[in-house]
Structures are given as structure tokens and as C-alpha cells.
Amino acid sequence: MRNYKVLFVCLGNICRSPAGEGILKRMIKEQKLDNYISVDSAGTSGYHDGELPDSRMRHHGSRRGYKFDSISRRFTRNDFDDFDVILAMDDSNYHNIMRLAPDLDSERKVYRMVEFSQKYNHDHIPDPYYSGADGFELVLDLLEDACEGLLNRIKEGEL
Ligand code: 4NP
């Protein structure tokens, strides 16, 4: 299997993308794929640079056994050189990432996370920042499902 570097991207890099990162990392560990796949996350805004994930996201994650502890950083143009697969949580993230893409090869690395959904039919991963507990639980449900789909596609060599 070839090596992959995967980057999750949302707006603040404190809710959705650190959750995606933590969920995929656990699946990779469980399936002993650590030597092949590495994972990181970033935000398009830089609003929360240097911060841990939102305490609500950490709380909901910990109830499912996840530890979300990455430090928020802004997405940059250099990330196109450093990563093979770049995952946008919603259309706004997608367009903000694409605006920075220097060439066609870079654009081809960018996907909407929901493209990998299996049992859900949402057209984006909704921003939970101004939502209640339900919003955070929905993000985790959608991300667990799509991370599984993503990992299957990677294992099948389709990305
Ligand atoms: P995220 O959620 O993009 O999933 O990390 C948000 C976090 C912070 C803000 C918006 C969304 N904010 O406006 O500060």
C-alpha cells in the first residue's frame, strides 16, 4: 500500500477537523495502518490559532473514547505540497481551500468529506459552534461514517 498524508480542514480547526483527525487516527491505529497513513488538521480562518479543540467537542468525543488534542493552526498554500488528500467539511471550506490551490494537481487533492459518507446523505458536515449537544453528536456520527468510507477508498487504492 502506498503512503498517504491526510488533512482535515474546517473553519476554526477547533470542532469538526480535529474530530475528523482524532476519529481517523483511531481507525488507523486499530487497523495497524500507522506506517502508511498520517493525519493532521487545519482551519481556513486562523481565528483560534494555538488553541486546543473546543471543550464541547472534546467532551462529546471523550464519551466515545476519543481524545481530541491537536492544536489549531491555519491552512496554508504549503499544505498542498505536504498532503495527498485534503478534506473540506463544508462548501465554504471547500471554496476557501480551492482559492489557494496553485495548480490542477493541487485542486485534485481536495474533496468534500461527505463524498465518503456511507449511510448518511448530508451535503456537508454542519458547523456545530452555535449548536447544542445534538449538533456535536451529529458531527461525530457523520465523521465516523465518512472516515470509514474514506479509509476503505484509501485501502482500495482509489484515492
Ligand atoms: P469548526 O467550528 O470550523 O468546526 O472548528 C467553528 C469554530 C469556531 C468558529 C466557527 C466555527 N468561530 O466563528 O469562531
py3Dmol code that shows the C-alpha trace and the ligand (Angstrom):
import py3Dmol

protein = """\
ATOM      1  CA  MET A   1       0.000   0.000   0.000  1.00  0.00           C
ATOM      2  CA  ARG A   2       1.304   3.479  -0.826  1.00  0.00           C
ATOM      3  CA  ASN A   3       1.665   6.167   1.816  1.00  0.00           C
ATOM      4  CA  TYR A   4      -0.970   8.849   2.346  1.00  0.00           C
ATOM      5  CA  LYS A   5      -0.955  12.133   4.200  1.00  0.00           C
ATOM      6  CA  VAL A   6      -4.481  13.261   5.018  1.00  0.00           C
ATOM      7  CA  LEU A   7      -5.519  16.759   6.125  1.00  0.00           C
ATOM      8  CA  PHE A   8      -8.935  17.635   7.568  1.00  0.00           C
ATOM      9  CA  VAL A   9      -9.962  21.274   7.132  1.00  0.00           C
ATOM     10  CA  CYS A  10     -12.814  23.297   8.672  1.00  0.00           C
ATOM     11  CA  LEU A  11     -13.213  26.980   9.594  1.00  0.00           C
ATOM     12  CA  GLY A  12     -11.806  27.233  13.117  1.00  0.00           C
ATOM     13  CA  ASN A  13      -9.880  23.947  13.437  1.00  0.00           C
ATOM     14  CA  ILE A  14     -11.370  23.533  16.901  1.00  0.00           C
ATOM     15  CA  CYS A  15     -14.507  21.431  16.274  1.00  0.00           C
ATOM     16  CA  ARG A  16     -15.005  19.426  13.068  1.00  0.00           C
ATOM     17  CA  SER A  17     -11.494  18.964  11.686  1.00  0.00           C
ATOM     18  CA  PRO A  18      -9.795  17.961  14.973  1.00  0.00           C
ATOM     19  CA  ALA A  19     -12.655  15.479  15.461  1.00  0.00           C
ATOM     20  CA  GLY A  20     -12.067  14.043  11.976  1.00  0.00           C
ATOM     21  CA  GLU A  21      -8.367  13.838  12.735  1.00  0.00           C
ATOM     22  CA  GLY A  22      -8.920  12.005  16.037  1.00  0.00           C
ATOM     23  CA  ILE A  23     -11.502   9.601  14.604  1.00  0.00           C
ATOM     24  CA  LEU A  24      -9.376   8.646  11.583  1.00  0.00           C
ATOM     25  CA  LYS A  25      -6.253   8.285  13.738  1.00  0.00           C
ATOM     26  CA  ARG A  26      -8.020   5.767  15.965  1.00  0.00           C
ATOM     27  CA  MET A  27      -9.249   3.748  12.963  1.00  0.00           C
ATOM     28  CA  ILE A  28      -5.730   3.765  11.508  1.00  0.00           C
ATOM     29  CA  LYS A  29      -4.316   2.520  14.798  1.00  0.00           C
ATOM     30  CA  GLU A  30      -6.962  -0.195  15.180  1.00  0.00           C
ATOM     31  CA  GLN A  31      -6.260  -1.425  11.646  1.00  0.00           C
ATOM     32  CA  LYS A  32      -2.477  -1.188  12.106  1.00  0.00           C
ATOM     33  CA  LEU A  33      -2.068   1.222   9.204  1.00  0.00           C
ATOM     34  CA  ASP A  34       0.121   3.694  11.146  1.00  0.00           C
ATOM     35  CA  ASN A  35       3.077   3.083   8.861  1.00  0.00           C
ATOM     36  CA  TYR A  36       1.114   4.093   5.785  1.00  0.00           C
ATOM     37  CA  ILE A  37      -1.245   6.923   6.708  1.00  0.00           C
ATOM     38  CA  SER A  38      -0.598  10.125   8.661  1.00  0.00           C
ATOM     39  CA  VAL A  39      -3.258  12.647   9.631  1.00  0.00           C
ATOM     40  CA  ASP A  40      -3.387  16.342  10.545  1.00  0.00           C
ATOM     41  CA  SER A  41      -5.994  19.135  10.600  1.00  0.00           C
ATOM     42  CA  ALA A  42      -6.161  22.886   9.942  1.00  0.00           C
ATOM     43  CA  GLY A  43      -8.655  25.756   9.731  1.00  0.00           C
ATOM     44  CA  THR A  44      -9.196  28.268   6.933  1.00  0.00           C
ATOM     45  CA  SER A  45      -9.626  31.187   9.359  1.00  0.00           C
ATOM     46  CA  GLY A  46      -6.768  31.173  11.860  1.00  0.00           C
ATOM     47  CA  TYR A  47      -9.274  32.589  14.433  1.00  0.00           C
ATOM     48  CA  HIS A  48      -8.245  30.040  17.036  1.00  0.00           C
ATOM     49  CA  ASP A  49      -4.542  29.570  16.289  1.00  0.00           C
ATOM     50  CA  GLY A  50      -2.708  27.778  19.118  1.00  0.00           C
ATOM     51  CA  GLU A  51      -5.883  26.590  20.877  1.00  0.00           C
ATOM     52  CA  LEU A  52      -6.944  23.080  21.859  1.00  0.00           C
ATOM     53  CA  PRO A  53     -10.234  21.833  20.373  1.00  0.00           C
ATOM     54  CA  ASP A  54     -13.466  23.342  21.728  1.00  0.00           C
ATOM     55  CA  SER A  55     -14.267  21.885  25.183  1.00  0.00           C
ATOM     56  CA  ARG A  56     -17.708  20.724  23.960  1.00  0.00           C
ATOM     57  CA  MET A  57     -16.128  18.786  21.082  1.00  0.00           C
ATOM     58  CA  ARG A  58     -13.610  17.252  23.476  1.00  0.00           C
ATOM     59  CA  HIS A  59     -16.405  16.299  25.872  1.00  0.00           C
ATOM     60  CA  HIS A  60     -18.577  14.641  23.228  1.00  0.00           C
ATOM     61  CA  GLY A  61     -15.538  12.906  21.741  1.00  0.00           C
ATOM     62  CA  SER A  62     -14.389  11.576  25.097  1.00  0.00           C
ATOM     63  CA  ARG A  63     -17.806   9.953  25.611  1.00  0.00           C
ATOM     64  CA  ARG A  64     -16.991   7.822  22.548  1.00  0.00           C
ATOM     65  CA  GLY A  65     -13.458   7.145  23.738  1.00  0.00           C
ATOM     66  CA  TYR A  66     -11.661   9.718  21.584  1.00  0.00           C
ATOM     67  CA  LYS A  67      -9.013  12.158  22.718  1.00  0.00           C
ATOM     68  CA  PHE A  68      -9.097  15.290  20.547  1.00  0.00           C
ATOM     69  CA  ASP A  69      -5.959  17.215  21.481  1.00  0.00           C
ATOM     70  CA  SER A  70      -4.500  18.760  18.326  1.00  0.00           C
ATOM     71  CA  ILE A  71      -3.502  22.432  18.362  1.00  0.00           C
ATOM     72  CA  SER A  72      -5.363  24.761  15.999  1.00  0.00           C
ATOM     73  CA  ARG A  73      -3.464  26.199  13.047  1.00  0.00           C
ATOM     74  CA  ARG A  74      -4.374  27.958   9.838  1.00  0.00           C
ATOM     75  CA  PHE A  75      -4.471  26.168   6.462  1.00  0.00           C
ATOM     76  CA  THR A  76      -1.796  27.491   4.099  1.00  0.00           C
ATOM     77  CA  ARG A  77      -0.835  27.069   0.452  1.00  0.00           C
ATOM     78  CA  ASN A  78       2.157  24.929   1.588  1.00  0.00           C
ATOM     79  CA  ASP A  79      -0.310  22.273   2.722  1.00  0.00           C
ATOM     80  CA  PHE A  80      -0.850  21.357  -0.930  1.00  0.00           C
ATOM     81  CA  ASP A  81       2.805  20.247  -1.042  1.00  0.00           C
ATOM     82  CA  ASP A  82       2.652  18.406   2.274  1.00  0.00           C
ATOM     83  CA  PHE A  83      -0.624  16.441   1.894  1.00  0.00           C
ATOM     84  CA  ASP A  84      -2.139  13.980  -0.590  1.00  0.00           C
ATOM     85  CA  VAL A  85      -5.776  14.199   0.472  1.00  0.00           C
ATOM     86  CA  ILE A  86      -7.393  17.435   1.725  1.00  0.00           C
ATOM     87  CA  LEU A  87     -10.899  17.127   3.174  1.00  0.00           C
ATOM     88  CA  ALA A  88     -13.295  20.079   3.404  1.00  0.00           C
ATOM     89  CA  MET A  89     -16.149  19.916   5.897  1.00  0.00           C
ATOM     90  CA  ASP A  90     -18.497  22.272   4.024  1.00  0.00           C
ATOM     91  CA  ASP A  91     -18.771  24.249   0.788  1.00  0.00           C
ATOM     92  CA  SER A  92     -17.314  27.389   2.309  1.00  0.00           C
ATOM     93  CA  ASN A  93     -14.204  25.476   3.446  1.00  0.00           C
ATOM     94  CA  TYR A  94     -14.011  23.833   0.012  1.00  0.00           C
ATOM     95  CA  HIS A  95     -14.014  27.137  -1.867  1.00  0.00           C
ATOM     96  CA  ASN A  96     -11.555  28.769   0.540  1.00  0.00           C
ATOM     97  CA  ILE A  97      -9.146  25.860   0.075  1.00  0.00           C
ATOM     98  CA  MET A  98      -9.578  25.836  -3.712  1.00  0.00           C
ATOM     99  CA  ARG A  99      -8.877  29.576  -3.923  1.00  0.00           C
ATOM    100  CA  LEU A 100      -5.366  28.878  -2.596  1.00  0.00           C
ATOM    101  CA  ALA A 101      -4.629  25.916  -4.902  1.00  0.00           C
ATOM    102  CA  PRO A 102      -1.607  26.787  -7.064  1.00  0.00           C
ATOM    103  CA  ASP A 103      -2.296  24.259  -9.837  1.00  0.00           C
ATOM    104  CA  LEU A 104      -4.573  21.481 -11.093  1.00  0.00           C
ATOM    105  CA  ASP A 105      -2.692  18.734  -9.246  1.00  0.00           C
ATOM    106  CA  SER A 106      -3.352  20.601  -6.009  1.00  0.00           C
ATOM    107  CA  GLU A 107      -7.048  21.039  -6.826  1.00  0.00           C
ATOM    108  CA  ARG A 108      -7.349  17.290  -7.412  1.00  0.00           C
ATOM    109  CA  LYS A 109      -6.308  16.626  -3.810  1.00  0.00           C
ATOM    110  CA  VAL A 110      -9.369  18.436  -2.404  1.00  0.00           C
ATOM    111  CA  TYR A 111     -12.564  16.545  -1.521  1.00  0.00           C
ATOM    112  CA  ARG A 112     -15.742  17.269   0.388  1.00  0.00           C
ATOM    113  CA  MET A 113     -15.798  14.966   3.431  1.00  0.00           C
ATOM    114  CA  VAL A 114     -19.402  13.954   2.697  1.00  0.00           C
ATOM    115  CA  GLU A 115     -18.249  12.365  -0.588  1.00  0.00           C
ATOM    116  CA  PHE A 116     -17.129   9.452   1.610  1.00  0.00           C
ATOM    117  CA  SER A 117     -20.400   9.104   3.550  1.00  0.00           C
ATOM    118  CA  GLN A 118     -21.872   5.620   3.505  1.00  0.00           C
ATOM    119  CA  LYS A 119     -25.121   5.552   5.458  1.00  0.00           C
ATOM    120  CA  TYR A 120     -25.785   9.315   5.706  1.00  0.00           C
ATOM    121  CA  ASN A 121     -26.916  11.626   2.933  1.00  0.00           C
ATOM    122  CA  HIS A 122     -25.913  15.078   4.277  1.00  0.00           C
ATOM    123  CA  ASP A 123     -24.415  17.519   1.768  1.00  0.00           C
ATOM    124  CA  HIS A 124     -21.962  18.941   4.324  1.00  0.00           C
ATOM    125  CA  ILE A 125     -20.684  18.446   7.885  1.00  0.00           C
ATOM    126  CA  PRO A 126     -22.595  21.196   9.731  1.00  0.00           C
ATOM    127  CA  ASP A 127     -20.706  23.730  11.847  1.00  0.00           C
ATOM    128  CA  PRO A 128     -21.626  22.853  15.457  1.00  0.00           C
ATOM    129  CA  TYR A 129     -20.170  26.017  17.035  1.00  0.00           C
ATOM    130  CA  TYR A 130     -23.522  27.707  17.712  1.00  0.00           C
ATOM    131  CA  SER A 131     -25.471  24.474  18.165  1.00  0.00           C
ATOM    132  CA  GLY A 132     -26.362  22.417  21.208  1.00  0.00           C
ATOM    133  CA  ALA A 133     -25.239  18.939  22.180  1.00  0.00           C
ATOM    134  CA  ASP A 134     -27.179  17.436  19.260  1.00  0.00           C
ATOM    135  CA  GLY A 135     -25.010  19.325  16.780  1.00  0.00           C
ATOM    136  CA  PHE A 136     -21.831  17.893  18.247  1.00  0.00           C
ATOM    137  CA  GLU A 137     -23.242  14.368  18.303  1.00  0.00           C
ATOM    138  CA  LEU A 138     -24.321  14.729  14.663  1.00  0.00           C
ATOM    139  CA  VAL A 139     -20.807  15.838  13.665  1.00  0.00           C
ATOM    140  CA  LEU A 140     -19.369  12.720  15.324  1.00  0.00           C
ATOM    141  CA  ASP A 141     -21.937  10.428  13.677  1.00  0.00           C
ATOM    142  CA  LEU A 142     -21.263  11.913  10.232  1.00  0.00           C
ATOM    143  CA  LEU A 143     -17.488  11.868  10.663  1.00  0.00           C
ATOM    144  CA  GLU A 144     -17.323   8.284  11.961  1.00  0.00           C
ATOM    145  CA  ASP A 145     -19.322   7.158   8.939  1.00  0.00           C
ATOM    146  CA  ALA A 146     -17.333   9.176   6.385  1.00  0.00           C
ATOM    147  CA  CYS A 147     -13.935   8.296   7.918  1.00  0.00           C
ATOM    148  CA  GLU A 148     -14.794   4.627   7.499  1.00  0.00           C
ATOM    149  CA  GLY A 149     -15.717   5.274   3.862  1.00  0.00           C
ATOM    150  CA  LEU A 150     -12.548   7.305   3.309  1.00  0.00           C
ATOM    151  CA  LEU A 151     -10.331   4.600   4.795  1.00  0.00           C
ATOM    152  CA  ASN A 152     -11.955   1.940   2.604  1.00  0.00           C
ATOM    153  CA  ARG A 153     -11.266   4.038  -0.504  1.00  0.00           C
ATOM    154  CA  ILE A 154      -7.641   4.574   0.560  1.00  0.00           C
ATOM    155  CA  LYS A 155      -7.175   0.838   1.237  1.00  0.00           C
ATOM    156  CA  GLU A 156      -8.622   0.027  -2.172  1.00  0.00           C
ATOM    157  CA  GLY A 157      -6.074   2.397  -3.718  1.00  0.00           C
ATOM    158  CA  GLU A 158      -8.801   4.594  -5.155  1.00  0.00           C
ATOM    159  CA  LEU A 159      -7.505   7.934  -3.954  1.00  0.00           C
TER     160      LEU A 159
END
"""
ligand_1 = """\
14
4NP
P -15.062 24.461 13.279
O -16.136 25.292 14.139
O -14.905 25.202 11.965
O -15.700 23.133 13.112
O -13.791 24.450 14.092
C -16.035 26.652 14.367
C -15.208 27.132 15.348
C -15.121 28.491 15.585
C -15.870 29.371 14.838
C -16.707 28.886 13.853
C -16.778 27.539 13.606
N -15.799 30.766 15.081
O -16.534 31.517 14.436
O -15.021 31.201 15.946
"""
view = py3Dmol.view(width=600, height=400)
view.addModel(protein, "pdb")
view.setStyle({"model": 0}, {"cartoon": {"style": "trace"}})
view.addModel(ligand_1, "xyz")
view.setStyle({"model": 1}, {"stick": {}})
view.zoomTo()
view.show()
